[in-house]
Amino acid sequence: MSMLMDDTIDAIYPPWGGEVAMELLALIDFEKLKQARPKWILGFSDVSTISATFACKLGWATGHCSNLMDLAPNAIDPLTSSTLQHFATPSGGSFTQEALDHYASCWPDFVNAPESGLELETKTCWKWLTKPSHEDTIQGRLIGGCWDTLSHLFGTEYLDLEAMSKRHPEGLILYLENAEMPPTEVARTILSMKYRGVFNHINGLLIGRSAAPETSDANGLSYNECLVNYLADTNIPVLIDLDIGHKPLI
């Protein structure tokens, strides 16, 4: 809380994510933070448990981006290397994130070579799972992060998209990325989101490439089959395989 309340601090940028940032939420005095000067909460993975909550409850603009440890000297790929430049965009300015030509299918050996950058060897292909009814465009305020953790917060006081959507007449666009959930867990998670009305309060859904292992059951549903089967009836545009999350690029 001391760093969050310190108006001389502009950003909080953890080195990487974790597993149970959820346990911190009950310790945060959100009423007190309403009096603090907003600051950037930067990173991805479990960091997004905190950043998405702050965006939803406090209205702070937060950044789902490369973690601090990813900004290695040899991180020359366009998305990672421009991270800090984008966050220096003046108020009222803008930048465009476009699909890169290639992404890295695996992480470098940061333990033995911490200065390593990503090797972009796999063709990138963003694609519509469900296209918008008019043109290839959706608009709204972005909120989201790691699907594995945020799935447990939807509909709670920490991630109440219904309340947030009422504060933003432009609507919301939810972005998610799967770190570890197998296909069956993804299916259960989508069903849970339906039952809690999550899809009723967003203009569209953006999904990053999945970093989780595929099913080992030859007769089981694949990850993409889960997306097709369980998101088809949500009546919202869905764009998949974006440069978001644990399967680089971030």
C-alpha angles and dihedrals in degrees: 000000000000093000092044091052095044107103091197090068116084101183143013111213117177117203092238143333132273142193115268109030084140089081089066095059095078090052095056119097100218093176090058091046090059085074094050127094107258115250136186118272103197135190141053140249111047089354086075089064086069100034095050090048092051091048091050101041101031104024092236116157107237134183127238098197147120113319118248093257090055091065091086122159091256095046093116100147109121098245098049097037093052095050098106092037091059092049089053090062107131119249109278092022127112145202133198125233110204131183110274120228094241140010135200113258093202140022123259120247096270092171095063097023108029092169092062124125130207120278108221106211107137124079114248119227121176109191141179116248089181117011124217115260091240122039123320095291137108126175135200147099113300123237130158147081138169109017093205093064104028091055088073094052104049111117094016126109088263098058108021103158092177091061092042093051090056089058093051114054090186087068132230134282113202119210123193139173129194117229106170112349114122117223095267091053090049089053092051091047094052090049090050090051090051092051090051093049096242094143091053091069104048135076094213147344127239117194126191126215112288117248093187123104118262121244116281090211110099089206095045128100117271121225093258091047089055091053092048096044099044104033098044095089098046091094093221131109113264123196117188143192094036126163092265129121145343098355100070138277099061 
